[in-house]
Amino acid sequence: MTSALLAITCLLAITFCYIAVCAVSPFGNCRKCRGFGFQLHTDRRGRLKPGKTCRRCHGDRKRIRLGRWLYNRAARLHREGTR
């Protein structure tokens, strides 16, 4: 009984923390290029150099978080439904 209550409490705490992160910082680094805007490549000497522009973020270096994306969809649906 207490372990189930502890698990539920932990899940609620994690959920509320994620909601707070999405509210404070709705954009995160692109997962593919890690926020650089391009892929890093090495030349023949082993030095890093920029490659092509990231195809996922198109060089914007940021992505919208899943929680914020869901909130935007729900808000748009509510706004359009109450007109």
N, C-alpha and C positions, 0 to 999 in steps of 0.2 A: 504494500500500500504506500509506504513512504517513498520507495524507489520510483514508483509511477508518478507520484506528486513531484518529486525532484526532477524527473525527466521532463515533465510538462512545464515546470518552472524554468528550466534551462532553455527549452525550445521557445518559450515566450520571451525570455530575455534576449536570445539571439535574434528573434524576429523584430523586436522593438529596436534593437541596436541597428539592424539593417535598414529599418524604416528611417531612423535618424540619419544614417549615412546617406541614404537616397535623398532626403530632404535638404541636407546641408551641401552635399556635393553630388548633383545629379549626373555628372559625367565622370567617367573613369578612363584610364589609359587604354588604348587599343591593345587587345590581347595578342594580336599577331605580330605587330612591330614593337610592342612594349612601350608605346608612346614616343617613338622616334620619328614616325611618319614615313620611314623607309626601312627596308631590310638592310642589315649590315653584312658586308662581304669582306673577304680578305684578299689582298693582292698577293703577288708571288712572294713577297718578302714577309708576309704574315701580318701586315698592318691593316687595320680596319678602315674601310671606306664605305661611303653610302652607296646603296644599290638603287633599284627601282623604287618608285613611290609605292607605298602600301596599297594593295588592291582592296582591302577591307575598309579602311578609314579614308582612303583617297588623300593621304597626307595631312588630314586634319588632326591626327594624333590622339583624338578622343573618341569615345563611344558613349552612348547613353546606357545607364545601368538598367537591368531588367526590371527592378522594382519601380523605377521612375517611368519606364516605358509603359508598364501596366497601369500606373496611376494616371498617366496622360491619356491612355485609351479609355479608362473608366470615366475620367472627367469629361472627355469629349462626348462620350456616349450619353452621359447625364445632361450635359449642356444642350446637345441636339435633341434629346428626348423631352426637354422641358420648354422648348420654344413655343 
